[in-house]
Structures are given as C-alpha cells and as structure tokens.
Amino acid sequence: LNKKVQDINNFQWRIKLETAREQDLCKILRAIKNPKPTPAAPIIYNNNH
C-alpha cells in the first residue's frame, strides 16, 4: 500500500514538473515572438557578436 501511495505521489509530482516546464516553454516562446526590450539585451548581443 505504501509503495502504491509513493508511486502516485511521484506521478503527480512528475505531472506538476511537466506542467511547469510547458508553462516556461510558453513564456519563452511568447518572449521570442514579442520581444520586449530589456536592459540586458544589448549586453547579450555584444557578447555574441
């Protein structure tokens, strides 16, 4: 019984992680589509070029 409860908890934890990752991905994709100028952007650009 305990093992089963542990498995269920692990499964729910994994789903939470996946959901968080997908949300992060959406944020990143949205940021790429509509980039907002940030103070850090020029610094990153200069380092890469």
PyMOL Python script that loads the backbone (N, CA, C, O; Angstrom):
from pymol import cmd

cmd.read_pdbstr("""\
ATOM      1  N   LEU A   1       0.852  -1.209   0.000  1.00  0.00           N
ATOM      2  CA  LEU A   1       0.000   0.000   0.000  1.00  0.00           C
ATOM      3  C   LEU A   1       0.886   1.257   0.000  1.00  0.00           C
ATOM      4  O   LEU A   1       0.656   2.186  -0.774  1.00  0.00           O
ATOM      5  N   ASN A   2       1.881   1.271   0.862  1.00  0.00           N
ATOM      6  CA  ASN A   2       2.751   2.446   0.934  1.00  0.00           C
ATOM      7  C   ASN A   2       3.457   2.700  -0.394  1.00  0.00           C
ATOM      8  O   ASN A   2       3.589   3.838  -0.843  1.00  0.00           O
ATOM      9  N   LYS A   3       3.903   1.618  -1.003  1.00  0.00           N
ATOM     10  CA  LYS A   3       4.583   1.744  -2.295  1.00  0.00           C
ATOM     11  C   LYS A   3       3.656   2.386  -3.319  1.00  0.00           C
ATOM     12  O   LYS A   3       4.072   3.239  -4.103  1.00  0.00           O
ATOM     13  N   LYS A   4       2.388   1.964  -3.300  1.00  0.00           N
ATOM     14  CA  LYS A   4       1.421   2.488  -4.265  1.00  0.00           C
ATOM     15  C   LYS A   4       1.226   3.995  -4.043  1.00  0.00           C
ATOM     16  O   LYS A   4       1.197   4.773  -4.996  1.00  0.00           O
ATOM     17  N   VAL A   5       1.096   4.385  -2.793  1.00  0.00           N
ATOM     18  CA  VAL A   5       0.923   5.815  -2.474  1.00  0.00           C
ATOM     19  C   VAL A   5       2.144   6.595  -2.956  1.00  0.00           C
ATOM     20  O   VAL A   5       2.014   7.683  -3.517  1.00  0.00           O
ATOM     21  N   GLN A   6       3.323   6.033  -2.734  1.00  0.00           N
ATOM     22  CA  GLN A   6       4.551   6.700  -3.173  1.00  0.00           C
ATOM     23  C   GLN A   6       4.556   6.878  -4.683  1.00  0.00           C
ATOM     24  O   GLN A   6       4.898   7.946  -5.190  1.00  0.00           O
ATOM     25  N   ASP A   7       4.169   5.815  -5.403  1.00  0.00           N
ATOM     26  CA  ASP A   7       4.130   5.891  -6.865  1.00  0.00           C
ATOM     27  C   ASP A   7       3.178   6.981  -7.326  1.00  0.00           C
ATOM     28  O   ASP A   7       3.483   7.743  -8.244  1.00  0.00           O
ATOM     29  N   ILE A   8       2.025   7.047  -6.682  1.00  0.00           N
ATOM     30  CA  ILE A   8       1.034   8.067  -7.062  1.00  0.00           C
ATOM     31  C   ILE A   8       1.602   9.455  -6.805  1.00  0.00           C
ATOM     32  O   ILE A   8       1.440  10.355  -7.629  1.00  0.00           O
ATOM     33  N   ASN A   9       2.267   9.634  -5.665  1.00  0.00           N
ATOM     34  CA  ASN A   9       2.857  10.933  -5.353  1.00  0.00           C
ATOM     35  C   ASN A   9       3.920  11.298  -6.374  1.00  0.00           C
ATOM     36  O   ASN A   9       3.982  12.440  -6.830  1.00  0.00           O
ATOM     37  N   ASN A  10       4.753  10.337  -6.735  1.00  0.00           N
ATOM     38  CA  ASN A  10       5.795  10.591  -7.734  1.00  0.00           C
ATOM     39  C   ASN A  10       5.168  10.988  -9.063  1.00  0.00           C
ATOM     40  O   ASN A  10       5.644  11.896  -9.746  1.00  0.00           O
ATOM     41  N   PHE A  11       4.096  10.296  -9.417  1.00  0.00           N
ATOM     42  CA  PHE A  11       3.422  10.566 -10.680  1.00  0.00           C
ATOM     43  C   PHE A  11       2.864  11.984 -10.693  1.00  0.00           C
ATOM     44  O   PHE A  11       3.031  12.722 -11.664  1.00  0.00           O
ATOM     45  N   GLN A  12       2.198  12.355  -9.597  1.00  0.00           N
ATOM     46  CA  GLN A  12       1.624  13.709  -9.516  1.00  0.00           C
ATOM     47  C   GLN A  12       2.739  14.752  -9.567  1.00  0.00           C
ATOM     48  O   GLN A  12       2.587  15.795 -10.204  1.00  0.00           O
ATOM     49  N   TRP A  13       3.853  14.474  -8.901  1.00  0.00           N
ATOM     50  CA  TRP A  13       4.991  15.386  -8.889  1.00  0.00           C
ATOM     51  C   TRP A  13       5.536  15.566 -10.305  1.00  0.00           C
ATOM     52  O   TRP A  13       5.884  16.669 -10.725  1.00  0.00           O
ATOM     53  N   ARG A  14       5.600  14.429 -11.036  1.00  0.00           N
ATOM     54  CA  ARG A  14       6.103  14.495 -12.406  1.00  0.00           C
ATOM     55  C   ARG A  14       5.187  15.343 -13.272  1.00  0.00           C
ATOM     56  O   ARG A  14       5.652  16.138 -14.089  1.00  0.00           O
ATOM     57  N   ILE A  15       3.879  15.171 -13.090  1.00  0.00           N
ATOM     58  CA  ILE A  15       2.916  15.963 -13.877  1.00  0.00           C
ATOM     59  C   ILE A  15       3.095  17.443 -13.562  1.00  0.00           C
ATOM     60  O   ILE A  15       3.064  18.282 -14.463  1.00  0.00           O
ATOM     61  N   LYS A  16       3.282  17.763 -12.285  1.00  0.00           N
ATOM     62  CA  LYS A  16       3.498  19.166 -11.907  1.00  0.00           C
ATOM     63  C   LYS A  16       4.744  19.709 -12.587  1.00  0.00           C
ATOM     64  O   LYS A  16       4.745  20.833 -13.089  1.00  0.00           O
ATOM     65  N   LEU A  17       5.806  18.908 -12.602  1.00  0.00           N
ATOM     66  CA  LEU A  17       7.051  19.343 -13.242  1.00  0.00           C
ATOM     67  C   LEU A  17       6.833  19.584 -14.730  1.00  0.00           C
ATOM     68  O   LEU A  17       7.251  20.609 -15.270  1.00  0.00           O
ATOM     69  N   GLU A  18       6.175  18.628 -15.390  1.00  0.00           N
ATOM     70  CA  GLU A  18       5.927  18.761 -16.828  1.00  0.00           C
ATOM     71  C   GLU A  18       5.114  20.018 -17.110  1.00  0.00           C
ATOM     72  O   GLU A  18       5.412  20.762 -18.044  1.00  0.00           O
ATOM     73  N   THR A  19       4.082  20.250 -16.296  1.00  0.00           N
ATOM     74  CA  THR A  19       3.225  21.427 -16.492  1.00  0.00           C
ATOM     75  C   THR A  19       4.051  22.695 -16.334  1.00  0.00           C
ATOM     76  O   THR A  19       3.920  23.628 -17.125  1.00  0.00           O
ATOM     77  N   ALA A  20       4.899  22.729 -15.316  1.00  0.00           N
ATOM     78  CA  ALA A  20       5.736  23.905 -15.090  1.00  0.00           C
ATOM     79  C   ALA A  20       6.668  24.127 -16.270  1.00  0.00           C
ATOM     80  O   ALA A  20       6.887  25.261 -16.698  1.00  0.00           O
ATOM     81  N   ARG A  21       7.219  23.028 -16.797  1.00  0.00           N
ATOM     82  CA  ARG A  21       8.120  23.133 -17.939  1.00  0.00           C
ATOM     83  C   ARG A  21       7.386  23.663 -19.159  1.00  0.00           C
ATOM     84  O   ARG A  21       7.903  24.511 -19.886  1.00  0.00           O
ATOM     85  N   GLU A  22       6.179  23.159 -19.378  1.00  0.00           N
ATOM     86  CA  GLU A  22       5.407  23.622 -20.537  1.00  0.00           C
ATOM     87  C   GLU A  22       5.088  25.101 -20.405  1.00  0.00           C
ATOM     88  O   GLU A  22       5.145  25.842 -21.387  1.00  0.00           O
ATOM     89  N   GLN A  23       4.748  25.540 -19.184  1.00  0.00           N
ATOM     90  CA  GLN A  23       4.435  26.952 -18.982  1.00  0.00           C
ATOM     91  C   GLN A  23       5.669  27.806 -19.235  1.00  0.00           C
ATOM     92  O   GLN A  23       5.583  28.878 -19.834  1.00  0.00           O
ATOM     93  N   ASP A  24       6.829  27.318 -18.767  1.00  0.00           N
ATOM     94  CA  ASP A  24       8.072  28.044 -19.018  1.00  0.00           C
ATOM     95  C   ASP A  24       8.323  28.141 -20.516  1.00  0.00           C
ATOM     96  O   ASP A  24       8.703  29.194 -21.030  1.00  0.00           O
ATOM     97  N   LEU A  25       8.105  27.025 -21.210  1.00  0.00           N
ATOM     98  CA  LEU A  25       8.298  26.995 -22.652  1.00  0.00           C
ATOM     99  C   LEU A  25       7.399  28.021 -23.332  1.00  0.00           C
ATOM    100  O   LEU A  25       7.831  28.741 -24.232  1.00  0.00           O
ATOM    101  N   CYS A  26       6.140  28.078 -22.893  1.00  0.00           N
ATOM    102  CA  CYS A  26       5.194  29.041 -23.466  1.00  0.00           C
ATOM    103  C   CYS A  26       5.691  30.464 -23.231  1.00  0.00           C
ATOM    104  O   CYS A  26       5.623  31.307 -24.125  1.00  0.00           O
ATOM    105  N   LYS A  27       6.193  30.727 -22.021  1.00  0.00           N
ATOM    106  CA  LYS A  27       6.706  32.063 -21.713  1.00  0.00           C
ATOM    107  C   LYS A  27       7.858  32.409 -22.629  1.00  0.00           C
ATOM    108  O   LYS A  27       7.938  33.518 -23.157  1.00  0.00           O
ATOM    109  N   ILE A  28       8.770  31.430 -22.817  1.00  0.00           N
ATOM    110  CA  ILE A  28       9.939  31.683 -23.657  1.00  0.00           C
ATOM    111  C   ILE A  28       9.506  31.935 -25.097  1.00  0.00           C
ATOM    112  O   ILE A  28       9.983  32.869 -25.741  1.00  0.00           O
ATOM    113  N   LEU A  29       8.594  31.092 -25.602  1.00  0.00           N
ATOM    114  CA  LEU A  29       8.133  31.253 -26.985  1.00  0.00           C
ATOM    115  C   LEU A  29       7.446  32.598 -27.159  1.00  0.00           C
ATOM    116  O   LEU A  29       7.620  33.270 -28.176  1.00  0.00           O
ATOM    117  N   ARG A  30       6.657  32.988 -26.149  1.00  0.00           N
ATOM    118  CA  ARG A  30       5.964  34.276 -26.230  1.00  0.00           C
ATOM    119  C   ARG A  30       6.982  35.402 -26.241  1.00  0.00           C
ATOM    120  O   ARG A  30       6.827  36.379 -26.975  1.00  0.00           O
ATOM    121  N   ALA A  31       8.020  35.271 -25.433  1.00  0.00           N
ATOM    122  CA  ALA A  31       9.052  36.305 -25.363  1.00  0.00           C
ATOM    123  C   ALA A  31       9.781  36.423 -26.698  1.00  0.00           C
ATOM    124  O   ALA A  31      10.172  37.515 -27.110  1.00  0.00           O
ATOM    125  N   ILE A  32       9.961  35.273 -27.376  1.00  0.00           N
ATOM    126  CA  ILE A  32      10.635  35.304 -28.672  1.00  0.00           C
ATOM    127  C   ILE A  32       9.730  35.971 -29.710  1.00  0.00           C
ATOM    128  O   ILE A  32      10.195  36.736 -30.555  1.00  0.00           O
ATOM    129  N   LYS A  33       8.444  35.672 -29.633  1.00  0.00           N
ATOM    130  CA  LYS A  33       7.509  36.240 -30.617  1.00  0.00           C
ATOM    131  C   LYS A  33       7.358  37.741 -30.429  1.00  0.00           C
ATOM    132  O   LYS A  33       7.438  38.502 -31.393  1.00  0.00           O
ATOM    133  N   ASN A  34       7.137  38.171 -29.182  1.00  0.00           N
ATOM    134  CA  ASN A  34       7.049  39.619 -28.933  1.00  0.00           C
ATOM    135  C   ASN A  34       8.163  40.017 -27.972  1.00  0.00           C
ATOM    136  O   ASN A  34       7.930  40.145 -26.770  1.00  0.00           O
ATOM    137  N   PRO A  35       9.364  40.213 -28.491  1.00  0.00           N
ATOM    138  CA  PRO A  35      10.464  40.572 -27.605  1.00  0.00           C
ATOM    139  C   PRO A  35      10.259  41.960 -27.027  1.00  0.00           C
ATOM    140  O   PRO A  35       9.961  42.914 -27.746  1.00  0.00           O
ATOM    141  N   LYS A  36      10.423  42.055 -25.724  1.00  0.00           N
ATOM    142  CA  LYS A  36      10.359  43.366 -25.076  1.00  0.00           C
ATOM    143  C   LYS A  36      11.792  43.815 -24.837  1.00  0.00           C
ATOM    144  O   LYS A  36      12.607  43.034 -24.346  1.00  0.00           O
ATOM    145  N   PRO A  37      12.112  45.039 -25.169  1.00  0.00           N
ATOM    146  CA  PRO A  37      13.478  45.499 -24.929  1.00  0.00           C
ATOM    147  C   PRO A  37      13.802  45.481 -23.448  1.00  0.00           C
ATOM    148  O   PRO A  37      13.089  46.079 -22.642  1.00  0.00           O
ATOM    149  N   THR A  38      14.869  44.800 -23.092  1.00  0.00           N
ATOM    150  CA  THR A  38      15.291  44.756 -21.693  1.00  0.00           C
ATOM    151  C   THR A  38      16.692  45.334 -21.610  1.00  0.00           C
ATOM    152  O   THR A  38      17.434  45.301 -22.592  1.00  0.00           O
ATOM    153  N   PRO A  39      17.063  45.863 -20.455  1.00  0.00           N
ATOM    154  CA  PRO A  39      18.409  46.436 -20.302  1.00  0.00           C
ATOM    155  C   PRO A  39      19.508  45.419 -20.593  1.00  0.00           C
ATOM    156  O   PRO A  39      20.610  45.786 -21.002  1.00  0.00           O
ATOM    157  N   ALA A  40      19.201  44.129 -20.379  1.00  0.00           N
ATOM    158  CA  ALA A  40      20.231  43.105 -20.552  1.00  0.00           C
ATOM    159  C   ALA A  40      20.451  42.760 -22.023  1.00  0.00           C
ATOM    160  O   ALA A  40      21.510  42.246 -22.384  1.00  0.00           O
ATOM    161  N   ALA A  41      19.476  43.033 -22.866  1.00  0.00           N
ATOM    162  CA  ALA A  41      19.552  42.603 -24.260  1.00  0.00           C
ATOM    163  C   ALA A  41      20.810  43.117 -24.983  1.00  0.00           C
ATOM    164  O   ALA A  41      21.486  42.319 -25.631  1.00  0.00           O
ATOM    165  N   PRO A  42      21.146  44.388 -24.902  1.00  0.00           N
ATOM    166  CA  PRO A  42      22.324  44.873 -25.622  1.00  0.00           C
ATOM    167  C   PRO A  42      23.609  44.186 -25.167  1.00  0.00           C
ATOM    168  O   PRO A  42      24.493  43.915 -25.980  1.00  0.00           O
ATOM    169  N   ILE A  43      23.713  43.903 -23.866  1.00  0.00           N
ATOM    170  CA  ILE A  43      24.910  43.259 -23.325  1.00  0.00           C
ATOM    171  C   ILE A  43      25.050  41.867 -23.929  1.00  0.00           C
ATOM    172  O   ILE A  43      26.134  41.477 -24.362  1.00  0.00           O
ATOM    173  N   ILE A  44      23.940  41.117 -23.953  1.00  0.00           N
ATOM    174  CA  ILE A  44      23.969  39.773 -24.527  1.00  0.00           C
ATOM    175  C   ILE A  44      24.355  39.861 -25.995  1.00  0.00           C
ATOM    176  O   ILE A  44      25.167  39.069 -26.475  1.00  0.00           O
ATOM    177  N   TYR A  45      23.783  40.812 -26.701  1.00  0.00           N
ATOM    178  CA  TYR A  45      24.057  40.965 -28.131  1.00  0.00           C
ATOM    179  C   TYR A  45      25.550  41.228 -28.352  1.00  0.00           C
ATOM    180  O   TYR A  45      26.166  40.615 -29.225  1.00  0.00           O
ATOM    181  N   ASN A  46      26.122  42.125 -27.575  1.00  0.00           N
ATOM    182  CA  ASN A  46      27.530  42.471 -27.741  1.00  0.00           C
ATOM    183  C   ASN A  46      28.434  41.286 -27.441  1.00  0.00           C
ATOM    184  O   ASN A  46      29.467  41.115 -28.089  1.00  0.00           O
ATOM    185  N   ASN A  47      28.056  40.466 -26.464  1.00  0.00           N
ATOM    186  CA  ASN A  47      28.875  39.303 -26.134  1.00  0.00           C
ATOM    187  C   ASN A  47      28.880  38.290 -27.261  1.00  0.00           C
ATOM    188  O   ASN A  47      29.872  37.591 -27.469  1.00  0.00           O
ATOM    189  N   ASN A  48      27.772  38.207 -27.992  1.00  0.00           N
ATOM    190  CA  ASN A  48      27.661  37.193 -29.030  1.00  0.00           C
ATOM    191  C   ASN A  48      28.264  37.651 -30.352  1.00  0.00           C
ATOM    192  O   ASN A  48      28.514  36.824 -31.229  1.00  0.00           O
ATOM    193  N   HIS A  49      28.502  38.934 -30.512  1.00  0.00           N
ATOM    194  CA  HIS A  49      28.971  39.416 -31.812  1.00  0.00           C
ATOM    195  C   HIS A  49      30.308  40.136 -31.671  1.00  0.00           C
ATOM    196  O   HIS A  49      30.860  40.612 -32.663  1.00  0.00           O
TER     197      HIS A  49
END
""", "prot")
cmd.dss("prot")
cmd.show_as("cartoon", "prot")
cmd.util.cbc("prot")
cmd.orient("prot")
